[in-house]
């Protein structure tokens, strides 16, 4: 039983220490971890993979025209 109590106390202290900045800050928000919304990552020129892939596909389509797509562009 004492091992269980010690474990619970250690976990409680760990949770408190992990949340210390969030609890005692004025704005109390988690730092933004999503690449598209993080200002610092945008400053470095980093983008999420999905956005980067869309840009690359758009460049490819512009370069090749509509001959490479599977749709029926010719009417």
C-alpha positions as CSV (number, residue, x, y, z in Angstrom):
1,X,0.0,0.0,0.0
2,X,2.8,2.4,0.8
3,X,4.3,1.8,-2.7
4,X,1.0,2.9,-4.2
5,X,0.9,6.1,-2.1
6,X,4.5,7.0,-3.0
7,X,3.7,6.4,-6.7
8,X,0.6,8.7,-6.6
9,X,2.6,11.4,-4.8
10,X,5.4,11.3,-7.4
11,X,2.9,11.4,-10.2
12,X,1.1,14.4,-8.6
13,X,4.4,16.3,-8.2
14,X,5.3,15.5,-11.9
15,X,1.9,16.7,-13.2
16,X,2.2,19.9,-11.1
17,X,5.7,20.6,-12.4
18,X,4.7,20.0,-16.0
19,X,1.8,22.4,-15.7
20,X,3.6,25.0,-13.6
21,X,4.1,27.5,-16.4
22,X,0.6,27.1,-17.7
23,X,-0.9,27.6,-14.2
24,X,1.1,30.6,-13.1
25,X,1.4,32.6,-16.4
26,X,-0.9,35.5,-17.1
27,X,-2.2,34.1,-20.4
28,X,-2.0,30.5,-19.3
29,X,-2.0,28.9,-22.8
30,X,-0.2,26.0,-24.1
31,X,2.5,26.9,-26.7
32,X,1.3,26.4,-30.2
33,X,2.8,23.2,-31.6
34,X,1.1,23.0,-34.9
35,X,3.6,24.1,-37.6
36,X,1.1,26.2,-39.6
37,X,0.1,28.3,-36.6
38,X,3.5,28.7,-34.9
39,X,5.1,32.1,-35.6
40,X,8.6,31.0,-34.9
41,X,8.4,28.1,-37.3
42,X,6.9,30.3,-40.0
43,X,9.9,32.7,-39.5
44,X,12.2,29.8,-40.2
45,X,10.3,29.0,-43.4
46,X,8.9,25.7,-42.1
47,X,5.5,24.5,-43.4
48,X,3.4,21.5,-42.7
49,X,3.8,18.6,-45.1
50,X,0.3,18.9,-46.4
51,X,0.7,22.6,-47.4
52,X,4.1,21.9,-48.9
53,X,2.7,19.0,-50.9
54,X,-0.1,21.2,-52.3
55,X,2.3,23.8,-53.4
56,X,4.5,21.2,-55.1
57,X,1.5,19.6,-56.9
58,X,0.4,23.1,-58.1
59,X,3.8,23.9,-59.5
60,X,3.9,20.5,-61.2
61,X,0.5,20.9,-62.8
62,X,1.4,24.4,-64.0
63,X,4.6,23.0,-65.5
64,X,3.1,20.0,-67.2
65,X,-0.3,21.4,-68.1
66,X,-3.4,19.3,-68.0
67,X,-2.0,16.4,-70.1
68,X,-0.8,14.5,-67.0
69,X,-4.0,14.5,-65.0
70,X,-6.5,11.8,-65.1
71,X,-9.5,14.1,-65.6
72,X,-11.0,14.7,-69.1
73,X,-9.9,18.3,-69.7
74,X,-10.6,18.2,-73.4
75,X,-14.2,18.9,-74.1
